[in-house]
């Protein structure tokens, strides 16, 4: 990556799971950082969000409280920055259309990174629930391109901490583990959340990454579910009972709405590591 500049970076979804890592990455790289978050009045009585925003402010992050429906406010804030990174969660993916409209009106954004951070949505397909998620991401891509906004799409594959917890439930120290299919597919590319955030910020400020898809897929981070189980057994000096769910059953459960349409394709068929690039 090229030398990082001091671009001003605005993060949407800054108080969310990945957003917190993104804020820290921006600050650590010396970027003036802005966090657009929902008003505290909408956060209920949860004191953790107030504490998080106080932590942001202690890092000299400019915190703006507002909603995505406040178009004029969005435009005003966006005109103060150079780069916009969205980490909005899945239920809010299409809400990014409002951000795109505001960026288009502001007319000053050097780079937009929409909320993706999974697999490369224009090159894969999935079971119905997962395909719907992919299609929403594609809609955001096409809207960004139609608006003429410079972009970088980041394919970060899988969040390591999240997926290891999903597979192994390490805090519960269970005696058994569910294996999807044979468990042999090298299906997950497990990237540490802090690394994903750092790489995203670097890509968002690198001229070479403009209007490109960035794939974060270190070979050493590709693993099967059996790899993870073996690693955990060695670490804990325990042997886990393996309960296999056949691939056909996973598909049926997904079609009935009884299983996630995202994780099974990753662990069973190797969706994230199996495709090839020109």
C-alpha positions in Angstrom: 0.0 0.0 0.0 1.1 3.6 -0.6 2.0 6.0 2.2 -1.1 6.8 4.2 -2.3 10.4 3.9 -4.1 12.5 6.5 -7.5 12.1 4.8 -10.4 12.9 7.0 -12.5 9.8 7.5 -16.2 9.5 8.4 -17.4 6.2 9.7 -21.1 5.1 9.7 -22.0 2.4 12.2 -19.0 3.4 14.3 -20.5 2.0 17.5 -21.2 -1.4 16.0 -19.1 -4.6 16.1 -16.7 -3.8 13.2 -17.1 0.0 13.5 -15.3 0.1 16.8 -12.3 -1.6 15.2 -12.5 0.8 12.2 -12.4 3.9 14.5 -9.4 2.6 16.3 -7.6 1.9 13.0 -8.3 5.4 11.7 -7.0 7.0 14.8 -3.9 4.8 15.1 -3.0 5.8 11.5 -3.3 9.5 12.2 -6.5 10.2 10.3 -8.9 12.9 11.6 -11.8 10.6 12.4 -15.5 11.3 12.5 -18.1 8.9 13.8 -21.8 9.2 12.8 -23.9 7.4 15.3 -27.6 7.2 16.3 -28.6 9.6 19.0 -28.2 8.3 22.5 -31.9 8.9 23.1 -32.5 6.0 20.6 -30.1 3.7 22.3 -32.4 2.9 25.2 -30.9 2.6 28.7 -27.7 0.8 27.5 -24.8 2.7 29.2 -22.2 0.9 27.2 -22.9 3.0 24.1 -22.5 6.3 26.1 -19.2 4.9 27.5 -18.0 4.0 24.0 -18.7 7.5 22.6 -16.8 9.0 25.6 -13.9 6.7 24.7 -14.1 7.9 21.1 -14.0 11.5 22.2 -11.0 10.8 24.4 -9.2 9.8 21.2 -10.2 13.1 19.6 -12.8 11.5 17.4 -15.5 13.9 16.3 -18.8 12.2 17.3 -21.9 13.3 15.4 -25.3 12.0 16.6 -27.9 11.8 14.0 -30.2 9.6 11.8 -29.8 8.5 8.3 -33.1 10.2 7.4 -31.5 13.6 8.2 -30.4 14.4 4.6 -29.2 17.9 5.1 -27.3 16.9 8.1 -25.7 14.1 6.3 -24.6 16.4 3.4 -23.2 18.9 5.8 -21.1 16.3 7.7 -19.9 14.6 4.5 -18.7 17.9 3.1 -16.2 18.0 6.0 -14.5 14.8 5.2 -12.6 13.1 2.3 -13.4 9.4 2.8 -16.6 7.6 4.0 -16.5 4.1 5.4 -19.7 2.3 6.2 -19.9 -0.5 8.7 -23.7 -0.6 9.0 -25.1 -4.1 10.0 -27.0 -6.4 7.6 -30.5 -5.1 8.5 -29.4 -1.6 7.5 -27.5 -2.3 4.3 -30.1 -0.7 2.0 -30.1 2.3 4.3 -26.8 3.1 2.7 -28.8 4.4 -0.3 -29.4 7.5 1.9 -25.6 7.9 2.4 -25.0 7.6 -1.3 -27.6 10.3 -2.1 -25.9 12.6 0.4 -22.4 11.9 -1.0 -23.7 12.5 -4.5 -25.1 15.9 -3.5 -22.0 16.8 -1.4 -19.8 16.1 -4.4 -16.5 16.0 -2.6 -15.9 12.4 -1.5 -12.6 10.8 -2.7 -13.6 7.3 -1.7 -16.5 5.3 -0.4 -16.2 1.9 1.3 -19.7 0.4 1.6 -20.5 -2.1 4.3 -19.6 -5.5 2.9 -16.5 -7.2 4.4 -17.7 -10.6 3.5 -17.2 -12.5 0.3 -17.0 -11.1 -3.2 -20.7 -10.6 -4.0 -20.4 -10.3 -7.8 -18.7 -13.7 -8.0 -20.7 -16.0 -5.7 -24.2 -17.1 -5.1 -25.9 -18.8 -2.2 -28.9 -20.4 -0.7 -32.0 -18.1 -0.5 -31.3 -16.3 2.8 -27.7 -15.7 1.9 -28.5 -14.8 -1.7 -30.9 -12.0 -0.5 -28.0 -10.6 1.6 -25.7 -10.7 -1.5 -28.3 -9.0 -3.6 -28.7 -6.1 -1.2 -24.9 -5.6 -1.3 -25.0 -5.7 -5.1 -27.7 -3.0 -5.1 -25.4 -0.7 -3.0 -22.5 -1.3 -5.4 -24.5 -0.5 -8.5 -26.0 2.7 -6.9 -22.5 3.8 -5.9 -21.2 3.3 -9.4 -24.3 5.0 -10.9 -23.7 8.1 -8.7 -20.1 8.4 -9.9 -18.7 8.1 -6.4 -15.1 6.6 -6.2 -15.2 3.4 -4.3 -13.3 0.5 -2.9 -15.1 -2.8 -2.2 -13.5 -4.8 0.6 -13.9 -8.5 0.6 -12.7 -9.6 4.0 -14.3 -13.0 4.0 -14.8 -14.1 7.6 -14.3 -12.4 11.0 -12.0 -14.8 12.9 -13.2 -14.0 16.5 -16.8 -14.1 15.4 -16.6 -17.4 13.5 -14.4 -19.2 16.0 -17.0 -18.4 18.6 -19.7 -19.6 16.3 -18.0 -22.9 15.6 -16.4 -23.7 18.9 -18.3 -21.8 21.6 -15.0 -21.6 23.5 -16.4 -19.7 26.5 -18.8 -22.6 27.2 -16.1 -25.3 27.1 -18.5 -27.8 25.5 -17.8 -31.5 25.2 -19.1 -31.8 21.7 -19.0 -29.8 18.5 -21.2 -29.6 15.4 -19.5 -30.4 12.1 -21.3 -29.2 9.0 -20.9 -31.8 6.2 -17.6 -33.6 6.3 -15.8 -30.7 7.9 -12.9 -31.1 5.5 -13.7 -28.2 3.1 -11.2 -25.3 3.4 -14.2 -23.0 3.6 -13.4 -20.2 5.9 -10.8 -17.4 5.4 -10.4 -16.3 9.0 -9.2 -12.7 9.3 -8.7 -11.0 12.6 -11.1 -8.1 13.0 -8.4 -5.6 13.8 -6.5 -6.6 10.7 -9.6 -6.2 8.5 -10.1 -2.7 9.9 -6.5 -1.7 9.4 -6.4 -3.1 5.8 -9.6 -1.3 5.0 -8.4 2.1 6.1 -5.2 1.6 4.1 -7.1 0.6 1.0 -9.5 3.5 1.4 -6.7 6.0 1.3 -4.6 4.3 -1.4 -5.0 5.7 -4.9 -4.3 2.3 -6.4 -7.3 0.8 -4.7 -9.8 3.3 -6.3 -12.7 1.7 -8.1 -11.4 -1.8 -7.3 -12.4 -4.8 -5.3 -9.8 -5.6 -2.6 -9.6 -9.3 -1.5 -8.2 -9.9 2.0 -7.3 -13.6 1.7 -4.0 -14.6 3.3 -3.3 -18.3 2.5 -2.3 -19.0 6.0 -5.8 -17.9 7.2 -7.7 -20.5 5.2 -9.0 -23.3 7.4 -11.6 -26.1 7.5 -13.8 -26.7 10.5 -11.8 -29.8 11.3 -8.6 -27.6 11.4 -10.3 -25.4 13.9 -11.5 -28.3 16.0 -8.1 -29.9 16.0 -6.4 -26.6 17.0 -8.9 -26.2 19.9 -8.4 -29.7 21.1 -4.6 -29.2 21.2 -5.0 -25.9 22.9 -7.3 -27.2 25.6 -6.0 -30.8 25.8 -9.5 -32.1 25.4 -11.1 -34.3 22.8 -14.5 -33.2 21.5 -17.3 -35.4 20.3 -18.0 -34.6 16.6 -21.7 -34.5 15.6 -22.0 -34.3 11.8 -24.9 -32.7 10.0 -25.0 -33.9 6.3 -24.8 -31.2 3.7 -28.2 -32.2 2.3 -29.8 -31.7 5.7 -28.2 -28.3 6.0 -29.8 -27.3 2.7 -33.2 -28.5 3.8 -33.0 -26.7 7.1 -32.0 -23.5 5.3 -34.9 -23.7 2.9 -37.2 -24.1 5.9 -35.7 -21.1 7.6 -34.1 -23.3 10.3 -30.5 -22.6 9.6 -28.4 -19.7 8.5 -27.9 -19.4 4.8 -24.5 -17.8 5.2 -22.4 -20.0 7.3 -23.2 -23.5 5.9 -21.9 -22.6 2.4 -18.7 -21.4 3.9 -17.9 -24.4 6.1 -19.4 -27.1 3.8 -18.5 -26.1 0.2 -15.6 -23.7 0.7 -17.3 -20.8 -1.0 -14.9 -18.1 0.2 -11.7 -19.9 -0.7 -12.7 -21.9 -3.7 -13.3 -19.3 -6.4 -10.6 -18.1 -8.7 -9.6 -14.7 -9.9 -8.3 -13.5 -13.3 
